[in-house]
Amino acid sequence: MKARSRSGFHIVLAATAGGVLAYAGLRLLSPKPPAAGSSAAGQGVAPRPASPASASSASPLGPPQLLYLPDGGDLGPGAHPGQRVLPGPWRPAGGACPEDMVGIGSAYCIDRYESSLVDTAQGRLVSPYYHPERSILQRTYGRWRNARASGETELARSTAVPEPASWQLQQDFDVRAVSRAGVVPNGYMTRGLSKRACENAGKRLCSEDEWVRACRGSAGRKFPYGDKYEHGRCNVFREAHPAAALHGNASINHTDPRLNQVAAGGRPLLRKTGATAECASRWGDDAVFDMVGNLDEWVEDPEGVFVGGFYSRSTRSGCESKVSSHAPSYFDYSLGTRCCKSL
């Protein structure tokens, strides 16, 4: 009679002709006649004997009712004909996406936001402004700290190089992808690191087809918001290029850790995850954010493919934006990722 779930159990209440039986864990509670000499017996209250006639005349009460007890991630019990499950927030067994992901039909889940990174050992935030491998990070940090004073532009000379946490300079570390709102997503990602970060999170890289389907939303549109390009709806085709602003040339110095800190018109070029609320690919009452613009995103292709466009890419291709001209080992400021998970 006990209905088990993934992390707890449900109480089953069964109505019978003689009273109510409640099964909770291993305890069985049932009506008992008052003991001889009890206060109830002393007041002349005697147990009503069950007779064959009364038992046979009792009306059928149907199957027991299930009372949901929320305990963080329960799966609903299977219902029997005529059985009613009292309301609860559980999700159907085998079909639930993690809370940080959005279900794409009944086929797979995708991260709601572009990936940010934490280290696998302690969950510490990894700087979004550097390639997340210690040896490369050390060289990049040293190079740009020393080069700042001789920068090509006043902006380059006046803009400080972001300080990575000391442990990132001193320790080897591995990374795990997380999907969080309101944070700077990690750029400077290779395909291999993107794949590993997703796998360390119990997820995987999306295929190109999966990514495009999620971007189009349940309505299958070319852009997250509709069928026609609308300037400013997503963080793409911005008015400035960060390398041109810092170095006077859009085609050089793409590993500079300051690039994703550049602003234009008083607004950052790279926005925090979910900040462009109108750039939402709708799936039911949920949505996937920033699939067009903000950062390009690696997908699962052995030859190296990233999709979506980044904030300064001059594209009106929406969910069809795609670059396949770089090796999987390539990285720069504009390259991030997000993860998928099979159901």
N, C-alpha and C positions, 0 to 999 in steps of 0.2 A: 504493500500500500504506500510505502514511501517513494516519492518521486525524486530521484537524484538529479543533480545538475552538475555542471563543471566544477563549481567551487562551493557548493553548499547543497541544501535540500529544500524541498517544499513540504509543507504540512498538508496532509490529506484529511479532509473532514468527511466522514461517511455517516449518513443518517440511516438509522435502523428503526425497527418498530419499537425497540426497547430503549432507545435513547440515541446519543451521538458518540461516535468513537473518533478520537483524534489521535493520529499517528504523527509523532514528532520525534525524529531520530529513533531511538530505541525505546522510548516511553510509550506506553499504551494507557490512555485514560478512558474510563468507561463509567457509566452510572453504577453505583453500588447501593444495595439496600442498607439502611442504617443498622449499625451493630446493636445487638441486644444490650439494653441498659444505657444506650446513648440518649442525648437530649431529644432527638427526634422520636425515638421509641417511647420515651417518657411522656411525650406530648400526644401519644396515641396515634402517631403517624406510622402506619405499617406499610411494608413494601407491597405493591400490587402484584399478585402472582400472575404469571403469564399462563394463559390457557390456550389450548389448541384452537378454540373458537376465536379468541381475540387475535391470536397470531395470524390465523388464516384470513381474518377480515381486514387486516391492516393493508392500506393502499400501498402499491409499489412506489418507492421514493426515488428511483433512478440511480444513476452512477454517482459516486462521490464528487464533491467540488474541490478544486485545487486552489489553495491560497498561495500567492506568490510572495516569497520573502526575498527582497533585494539584498544581494551580498556581493555585488561587484562582478558582473560578467556572467550571470546565470544564463543557461540555455533553457528555453521553455520545454516543458515535458510534452511528450506526445499526447494528443487528446484522443479520447475514446468517444464513440458515438454517444451523443447526449451529454457529454461532459463539458463544463464551462470553466475556463481558466480566468481567475480574477485578474484585473489589470496589473501589468508590470512592465518594466522597461526592457525586458530581455529581448534578444534578437533571435531569429530563426537559426536553428542548429545548422552549421555548415555553410551559411551564407553571409556571415557578418564580416565586414571590413574592420580593421583596427580604427580607433577613434581619430587618428591623424590622417586617414585615407578616405577616399570617396569611391563608392561602388559604381563601376561602369557596367550597366546592365546587371546580369548575373554571372558575368564572365571573369572579371578581375577587379582589383582595387588599384588606385593610383594616389600618390601623395597629394594632399590638398594644396601644399605650398612647395616652392622650390627648396632644395635641400640646404640645410645648414649642417655643420659638422661638430661632433664632440669626439673626444678620444675614448677608445674602447675600454681603457683601464679604469678611469675614474669619472667619465662623463663630463670632463672639463671642456668648455667652449674652445674651439679651434679658430684662430683668426681667419676671417673671411677674405683678407687682403693678400694672402700668400698661398703659394702652392704648398699643400700640407704634407711635406716630407722634410725632415729636419735638415738634412745636408743642403738641399736646394733653398730652403727658407733662410738658413744662415748666410749663404752666399748672396741671396737677393737683398736681405736686410742690410748687410755690410756694404754692398755695392751702392745702393741708393742713399744710404745715410752719408756716405763719402761724396757722392756726386751732387748732392743737393746744392751746395754753395756755388757750383759752376753750371747750374741748370740753364737751359736755353731761353726760358721765359721768366718773367718776374713771378708768375704763379708757381713755377717749379722751384724757384729759389726761396719762396716764402712759405711753401706748404711742407709741413713736417712729415717725416716718414712714420707711418703707424708702428707702434711698438708691439711686437708679439709678446705673449706671455713668456716669462723666462724659461719655463719648463719646455716650451717648444724649441728653444734654442739649445737646450742642454740634454734633452732626452729624445731617444727614438720613440715614436708613437704610431699607433694605427688609428683609423678614423671610422666612425659610424655616422650614417646619414640620419638626420631627424627632420621632421616636417612641422615647423612652428610658425605661427603668425607673428608679425611685428619684429622680425630680426633681419639683419643683412644676410642674404644668402651667400654661400661660398662660391667664389669664382676660382680661376686658376686650376681647374680640374682637368685631368686626362680621362680618357675613357676607362683605362684600367683602374684608376683610383675611384672613379664613379661606381664602377661595377663592384669593387670591393666594399666601398662604403655602404652600398645598398645591401649586399650580402651579409655584412656585419650587423645589419638591422633586421635580419630575417626576411629581407625582401630581395628584389632583383632589378636590373635595368629593364625599362620598358622596351618592347619592340617598337619600331617606327609606326607600324599600323596601330598598335595599342595607343601610342602617344597621340597620333592624329585623331583617332576616334574620340578619345577623351577630350581633346581640345575642341572639337566640333560641338560638344554637348549632345544632349539627347535629341535635339532638333536637327543635328547633322549640318550645321551651318559652317561657312568658310571661316568666319571669325567667332570668337567666343560670344560676341554680343549680337551677331546678325550676319547677313549675306553680303553686305557692302562695307568697304573700308571707311572708317570714320576716324579722322585724325584726333589723337588724344585719348581715345577710349582705352587703349593699352599703352604701356610704356615702351614705345618703339618709334623709330624715325624722329628722334629728338633733335632739337635745334643745335646741338653742339656735339663734338667728339672729344673725349677726354684726352687722348694723346695729342690732338691738335692744340688743345688748351694748355697742356703742360709742356709740350715739347715742340710746338710749332709745326708738327707733321703727324698726320693721323696714322701713318704706316709704320712708326718706329716705337721702340721701348714699351712693348705690350706686356712686359712682366713687372713694370713699375707698380709697387703696392699702393700708390696714391691714386691710381686711375679711377677706381670705383668710389673715391671720395670727392670727385670733382662735381661741382654744381653748375647749373646754367639757369639764368633768370632767377637766382635765389632758391632754386629747387635742386635736390640731388639728382644726378643722372640715374644712378642705381637706387631704386627704392626698396624699402623694407617689404618683406613678404606680405602679400594681401593688401598693401597700401593703395593699389589701383583697383578700387572696388568694382568699377564698371567692367574690368577685364576678367570676367568670371564665366567659366564654361559650366552651364547649369545641367545638373543631373538630379531630377526630382526636386526635393527641397534643399539640396546641397549643391556645392559648386567647387570647381577646381580653379585656382587663381594663377594669373601671370603666365599662362601657357604661351601667350604671344608677348614678346618683349621681355624687358628686365634682364634676364640672362638667357643666352642660348643653352640648350640642354642636350647632353649626350644621350643617345639611345643605343640599344643593343645591335650593333652592326660591326662585324670583325674588320671591315675596311675603314671605319671611322665616319660616323654621321652625327651631326647635331642639328637641332630643329628649333623652330619657334622665333628666331631672331632675338637680338639683344637691343638694349635701349637706343643705341646710335646706329643700328643697321637701317639702311634706307630701303625698307621692304614694305610692300602692301600685300604680301602673299598670305598673311594670316597664318592659319594652321598648316598651310602648305609650305611655309618657309623652311628651307633645308640647305645645309652646306655639307658637301662630301669631299672637299678638296684637301683636307688635312689628315695626317696620319693619326691613329689612335693615341699616340704618345704626345700629341701636341697639347699645349695649354696656354691660355692667356687670361687676362682679366675678365673677359666676356663669357667664359665657359663654366657652366654649372651643370646640375642634373636634378632629377627627381626619380623616385622609385615606384615600381609596380609590385603587385603581389597576386598570385593566382588564388582563386577561390577553390 
